[in-house]
């Protein structure tokens, strides 16, 4: 009987189909561009391979793009049609895909956790749950999920670096840097091309203000990124963040144009509106403008894409970034249309809908008010949901742009209480990185610290 990377049964017609599926799985966890080609080969070898059809649906859903849900639903139907010969684990994966397509991401997460309870080395269940916990802002659950299964893994297993990278990132997002960094460095010692491990260690350095080390870390590993997917762009964004903290804005713009928003790149041309790329670009432009940098017409292409995505609310954390682009280009009518669609979506069912309605909508109201210079309105919109903003997903480093927006409006509205609330939070949450030393908060800290 064919087996996956870790010896779990694969119900398929041939060793050829299993081998291609395993290459696709390894490509997925390693963020490789050729992953879809391997999956296509698996399905060509066995069109009724239920888990391969399920993986096709997973990939469609991982785009967090409404237009791709129909493809995921079709893949789920094909997976179910081939499930008569599938194993219990494979059937559970199909159940999870059905739940995800239906908007029940909580149900899908519960199913993946059931799979990991029975098969703790199921790398698909590990990676999918890890990723979705992250984009739901559930850092502690993300950590606990991977910690529970870690003892069942070892260096002899393919993809062990992925487990270590997930451990590193989960510990970093929960503030346990002493456990995070060694796990990430071990992942890189096993596989220098592990993009998630590279990324996770960069996060540790970001949170500890180790900007020079961060630049050196990414610069030293960049030669191993060839053949990687859009996560490479996010790594260049992280490097730009280190340079921004060093006030090297010319270098930031160079990285923007050459690296994470390079339209000469086939990778960007093939997928110009990937959520992580949009987040990278919009958040960096917003930060640069805060510090008086002229970003030229760079907002325009993002705003054009934002207008095409009005009503698409699957990537909750991307919504404020779309809104930043629309308002930066003066498209307030489109911004209001997007906000109205978000409110309508927020009244629906599913895991994401209440987050959009309860948290994303007021944050986007604040983005609109900020661009209009209505700073008290920014505070009024954001203040009630500051404690829930983590539910949008994204890392501490990514969410920081929204906190900076709040602080800037608090300064401009001369609301000392609001400024001090954020500064106190930052000092408690990130004691190694005081706001006085951060470009986004230094002015506020100087003005409002007694």
Number of C-alpha atoms within 10 A of each C-alpha: 11 16 16 17 20 17 11 15 17 25 24 26 15 15 15 16 25 27 19 22 29 21 20 24 24 20 21 20 21 22 21 22 15 15 22 18 14 20 25 19 20 27 22 14 19 18 18 22 28 31 28 31 27 28 25 24 28 26 16 21 22 15 17 18 17 16 13 15 22 14 18 25 22 15 24 27 19 22 30 21 14 18 19 12 14 20 16 12 21 21 19 18 25 29 20 26 30 25 18 23 21 16 19 17 22 18 19 26 20 13 22 26 17 15 22 22 13 10 17 20 25 20 22 19 22 23 18 17 24 25 14 18 24 24 19 22 21 20 25 14 16 25 22 14 20 21 16 12 17 15 10 10 16 14 12 8 13 13 25 20 28 25 26 30 29 28 28 32 33 29 25 27 25 17 17 14 21 12 15 25 25 16 24 29 20 17 29 22 13 15 18 19 23 25 27 26 30 25 22 27 27 27 26 25 20 21 21 15 19 17 20 14 14 22 19 12 17 18 12 11 15 17 10 13 17 11 13 20 20 19 19 22 24 21 24 24 24 24 25 26 23 23 21 23 18 13 13 13 17 13 14 23 20 14 21 21 15 15 22 26 23 17 14 11 12 10 16 19 11 10 11 17 19 15 21 18 22 22 23 23 22 24 22 22 23 21 18 18 11 14 13 8 14 11 13 8 10 17 19 14 13 24 25 15 16 25 18 11 17 20 18 18 22 20 20 25 27 26 27 25 25 28 30 26 29 28 22 21 17 15 16 16 11 18 25 18 14 25 25 15 17 24 20 14 21 21 13 14 12 18 16 22 22 16 21 29 19 19 25 29 24 22 26 26 20 28 31 26 19 21 18 15 14 16 25 19 19 28 24 13 21 26 16 13 16 16 10 15 21 20 23 25 22 24 17 17 14 16 16 14 18 20 19 19 21 27 27 22 24 22 18 15 17 14 16 16 12 17 22 17 11 20 22 14 12 17 14 12 14 15 12 13 17 19 22 16 13 15 16 23 20 13 15 22 21 11 11 15 11 5
